[in-house]
């Protein structure tokens, strides 16, 4: 017997709502294969195959489904990366030689890719953010990250030359605790952070860079790290695949 999606909204949206409810109820568990388009047309008749495709596309854009070439459509098995900003940036984390990624990924595999480290003149906006003269030298650490083989993040950090030169910040491997530990070694340990977030649709270059699914938004996150004298010692601009992250902020009462 056909299951009739509720009325009111467009047919494809009603079908998407019905399929979402079945996924959330566990009828279609994580990792399971969805019925074929033809089977869904028969089950929800009278609807067209185009309506089914629109409904599946909507759920795919939400991150609930994924298409596998030559195999079909599956309930997405991705476990969100839980990014707890306050915990990952605490001095107890990087100050003890741990990576800020350790809290995000738990037992998962993280892989930095496309690592680019170079000295260049600061652009006007980076110079303003760091409080230095335009075209003053800065070090840029630009890399992309994959978790469990899936691209999730592009990170581009800028550090003033006088803080980076002669340290492992200019090398691929910054050592235990990363950039913040090396800044601490130089007497400029981060004492406070500011993060600015904006959710938007990606540019064509970002879609290609992170291999994003169609219509997947990104989170543009800019982090400013300041030392005890309120000097900005790092600006890090990140592009996150929004479908792969859960952003968590814990605040004391």
Secondary structure, 3 states (H helix, E strand, C coil): CCCCCCCCCCHHHHHHHHHHHHHHHCCCCCCCECCCHHHHHHHCCCCCHHHHHHHHHHHHHCCCEEEECCCEEEECCCCCEEEEHHHHCCHHHHCCCCCCCHHHHCCCCEEEEEEEEEEEECCHHHHHHHCCCCCCEEEEEEEEEEECCEEEEEEEEEEEHHHHCCCHHHCCCCCCCHHHHHHHHCCCCCCEEEEEEEEEECCHHHHHHHCCCCCCEEEEEEEEEECCCCCEEEEEEEEEEHHHEEEECCCCC
